[in-house]
């Protein structure tokens, strides 16, 4: 019998303590222990990006991170992206640009998009394509996803730009 380790981390704004085996991945703990099933298991070897989360603000594949490594860390999963009252502009842009189909890759793309737009609020199409190269989609192709990311960037910039009336 493997001894479990207690780990405390901030996940989607809540301090959470969980017990895990030293061999368990963060993905496994998120899905099976904490019931945060929005983060998807695609390849389980770091090649598809379906399990992407933000770990202390850095984009990581949760299948490659041991859960014991997140002690004291801050993690944002797909469940932590949207505000309580609706969709995040990134999610809205994905929806309106038809940038999703089966949904397995979508959470990873949205989390990766958030990481990109937090770093670079005005990316070029080339920068978007390069940033998302670690995320695989088997259904939509990438043009709609890239359009959704560029649309989300514009929406977020508009939220930050005061209108003429607000500027007065």
C-alpha positions as CSV (number, residue, x, y, z in Angstrom):
1,X,0.0,0.0,0.0
2,X,1.4,3.4,-1.1
3,X,1.4,6.1,1.5
4,X,-0.5,9.2,0.5
5,X,0.8,12.8,0.8
6,X,-1.4,15.7,1.8
7,X,-1.0,18.6,-0.6
8,X,-2.5,22.1,-0.2
9,X,-2.9,24.4,-3.3
10,X,-5.1,27.2,-4.4
11,X,-7.3,25.8,-7.2
12,X,-9.6,28.2,-9.1
13,X,-9.4,30.7,-6.2
14,X,-10.2,28.2,-3.5
15,X,-7.6,26.7,-1.0
16,X,-7.9,22.9,-1.4
17,X,-6.2,20.1,0.5
18,X,-6.1,16.7,-1.0
19,X,-4.4,13.4,-0.5
20,X,-2.5,11.8,-3.4
21,X,0.0,9.1,-4.1
22,X,3.5,10.3,-5.1
23,X,3.0,8.8,-8.6
24,X,-0.3,10.5,-9.3
25,X,-0.4,13.2,-12.0
26,X,-2.1,16.5,-11.4
27,X,-4.5,15.6,-14.1
28,X,-5.6,12.4,-12.3
29,X,-6.1,14.3,-9.0
30,X,-8.1,17.1,-10.7
31,X,-10.4,14.7,-12.4
32,X,-10.7,11.8,-10.0
33,X,-10.1,13.3,-6.6
34,X,-11.3,16.8,-6.9
35,X,-14.0,16.1,-9.6
36,X,-12.8,19.0,-11.8
37,X,-13.6,17.1,-15.0
38,X,-13.3,20.0,-17.4
39,X,-9.6,19.3,-17.8
40,X,-9.5,16.5,-20.3
41,X,-7.2,13.5,-20.7
42,X,-6.2,13.2,-24.4
43,X,-2.8,11.5,-24.8
44,X,-1.6,11.4,-21.2
45,X,2.0,11.9,-22.4
46,X,2.1,15.7,-22.9
47,X,1.6,15.8,-26.7
48,X,-2.0,17.0,-27.1
49,X,-2.6,19.9,-24.7
50,X,-6.1,18.7,-23.7
51,X,-5.1,18.8,-20.1
52,X,-3.6,22.3,-20.1
53,X,-3.9,24.3,-16.8
54,X,-2.2,27.4,-15.5
55,X,0.3,26.6,-12.7
56,X,1.4,29.8,-11.0
57,X,0.4,31.6,-14.2
58,X,2.5,29.2,-16.5
59,X,0.8,27.0,-19.1
60,X,1.5,23.3,-18.3
61,X,0.2,20.0,-19.3
62,X,-1.3,18.6,-16.1
63,X,-0.6,15.0,-17.2
64,X,3.1,15.8,-16.9
65,X,3.0,17.4,-13.4
66,X,3.0,15.2,-10.3
67,X,0.3,16.3,-7.9
68,X,2.7,16.4,-5.0
69,X,4.7,19.1,-6.9
70,X,1.8,21.6,-6.6
71,X,2.2,22.1,-2.9
72,X,1.5,25.8,-2.2
73,X,0.9,26.6,-5.9
74,X,-2.0,28.4,-7.6
75,X,-3.7,26.4,-10.3
76,X,-6.4,27.6,-12.8
77,X,-8.3,25.0,-14.7
78,X,-11.0,25.5,-17.3
79,X,-13.5,25.7,-14.5
80,X,-11.7,28.8,-13.1
81,X,-11.7,30.8,-16.4
82,X,-15.3,31.9,-16.5
83,X,-16.7,34.5,-14.1
84,X,-19.6,33.3,-11.9
85,X,-22.2,35.1,-14.0
86,X,-21.4,33.9,-17.5
87,X,-18.8,33.1,-20.0
88,X,-15.3,34.6,-20.3
89,X,-14.8,36.5,-23.5
90,X,-12.5,33.8,-24.7
91,X,-15.2,31.2,-24.2
92,X,-17.7,33.4,-25.9
93,X,-15.4,33.9,-28.9
94,X,-14.9,30.2,-29.2
95,X,-18.6,29.6,-29.1
96,X,-19.5,32.4,-31.6
97,X,-16.7,31.4,-34.0
98,X,-17.6,27.7,-34.0
99,X,-14.2,26.8,-32.8
100,X,-15.3,23.7,-31.0
101,X,-16.9,20.4,-31.9
102,X,-16.4,17.3,-29.8
103,X,-15.0,19.3,-26.9
104,X,-12.1,17.2,-25.8
105,X,-9.5,19.7,-26.9
106,X,-11.5,22.8,-26.2
107,X,-10.6,23.3,-22.5
108,X,-6.9,23.1,-23.3
109,X,-7.2,25.5,-26.1
110,X,-9.1,28.0,-23.9
111,X,-6.6,27.8,-21.1
112,X,-3.7,28.1,-23.6
113,X,-5.5,31.1,-25.1
114,X,-5.8,32.7,-21.7
115,X,-2.1,32.2,-21.0
116,X,-1.3,33.8,-24.4
117,X,-3.5,36.8,-24.0
118,X,-2.3,37.4,-20.5
119,X,1.2,37.7,-21.9
120,X,0.4,39.3,-25.3
121,X,-3.0,41.0,-25.6
122,X,-2.5,41.8,-29.3
123,X,-1.0,38.7,-30.9
124,X,-0.6,38.3,-34.7
125,X,-2.1,35.3,-36.4
126,X,1.4,33.8,-36.6
127,X,2.0,34.2,-32.9
128,X,-1.4,32.6,-32.1
129,X,-0.6,29.6,-34.4
130,X,2.9,29.2,-32.8
131,X,1.5,29.5,-29.3
132,X,-1.2,26.9,-29.9
133,X,1.2,24.4,-31.6
134,X,1.1,22.2,-28.5
135,X,-2.6,21.8,-28.7
136,X,-4.1,19.2,-31.0
137,X,-7.6,19.2,-32.5
138,X,-8.9,16.2,-34.4
139,X,-12.3,17.8,-35.4
140,X,-12.3,21.5,-36.3
141,X,-9.1,22.2,-38.0
142,X,-7.3,25.3,-36.7
143,X,-8.6,28.2,-38.7
144,X,-11.8,28.7,-36.6
145,X,-9.7,28.3,-33.4
146,X,-7.2,30.9,-34.6
147,X,-10.1,33.3,-35.6
148,X,-11.7,32.7,-32.1
149,X,-8.4,33.6,-30.4
150,X,-8.0,36.8,-32.4
151,X,-11.6,37.7,-31.7
152,X,-11.1,37.1,-28.0
153,X,-8.0,39.3,-28.0
154,X,-10.1,42.1,-29.6
155,X,-12.9,41.6,-27.1
156,X,-10.5,41.8,-24.2
157,X,-8.7,44.9,-25.5
158,X,-12.1,46.6,-25.9
159,X,-13.0,45.8,-22.3
160,X,-9.8,47.6,-21.3
161,X,-10.2,50.6,-23.5
162,X,-12.5,53.3,-22.0
163,X,-15.2,54.7,-24.2
164,X,-15.2,58.4,-24.9
165,X,-17.9,58.9,-22.2
166,X,-16.0,56.8,-19.6
167,X,-12.8,58.8,-20.4
168,X,-14.5,62.1,-19.4
